[in-house]
């Protein structure tokens, strides 16, 4: 499914700015939604550790960045 040698580096809001941070949050969540067919299929957690870590560590910040 995903080449484990590919590493995506997600950034904080202070590194990207508000607008690009919101787009990054949208990308990360929708990557998971689409690959799981909107939650219909379980994904192998080990393939998405970076995304999971990003979502968990940025959950409050992403919520506060919403309009």
C-alpha positions as CSV (number, residue, x, y, z in Angstrom):
1,X,0.0,0.0,0.0
2,X,2.6,2.6,1.1
3,X,6.3,2.6,0.7
4,X,7.7,2.6,4.2
5,X,10.8,4.5,3.1
6,X,8.6,7.5,2.3
7,X,8.5,9.9,5.2
8,X,6.1,12.8,5.2
9,X,7.1,15.6,7.5
10,X,4.0,17.4,8.9
11,X,4.6,20.9,10.3
12,X,3.2,23.0,13.1
13,X,1.0,26.0,12.7
14,X,3.8,28.4,13.5
15,X,5.9,26.9,10.7
16,X,3.2,26.9,8.1
17,X,0.9,29.8,9.0
18,X,-2.9,29.4,9.6
19,X,-4.1,28.8,6.1
20,X,-1.5,26.2,5.1
21,X,-1.8,24.5,8.5
22,X,-5.6,24.1,7.9
23,X,-4.9,22.6,4.4
24,X,-2.4,20.2,5.9
25,X,-5.0,19.1,8.5
26,X,-7.5,18.6,5.8
27,X,-5.0,16.5,3.8
28,X,-4.0,14.3,6.7
29,X,-7.6,13.5,7.7
30,X,-8.8,13.0,4.2
31,X,-5.9,10.7,3.4
32,X,-7.1,8.4,6.2
33,X,-10.7,8.8,5.2
34,X,-10.1,7.9,1.5
35,X,-7.7,5.0,2.1
36,X,-10.2,3.5,4.6
37,X,-13.1,4.1,2.3
38,X,-14.6,6.6,4.8
39,X,-14.1,4.2,7.7
40,X,-15.4,1.1,6.0
41,X,-12.0,-0.7,6.2
42,X,-9.5,-0.9,9.0
43,X,-6.0,0.4,8.0
44,X,-2.8,-1.1,9.3
45,X,-1.8,1.3,12.0
46,X,2.0,0.8,11.4
47,X,1.6,2.3,7.9
48,X,0.1,5.5,9.2
49,X,2.1,6.2,12.4
50,X,3.1,9.7,11.2
51,X,-0.5,10.6,10.4
52,X,-1.8,9.3,13.7
53,X,0.9,11.0,15.7
54,X,0.2,14.3,13.9
55,X,-3.6,14.0,14.5
56,X,-3.2,13.2,18.2
57,X,-0.6,15.8,18.9
58,X,-2.4,18.6,16.9
59,X,-6.0,17.8,17.8
60,X,-6.6,20.8,20.0
61,X,-4.6,23.1,17.8
62,X,-6.5,22.0,14.7
63,X,-9.8,22.6,16.5
64,X,-8.8,26.1,17.5
65,X,-7.7,26.8,13.9
66,X,-11.2,26.2,12.6
67,X,-13.3,29.2,11.7
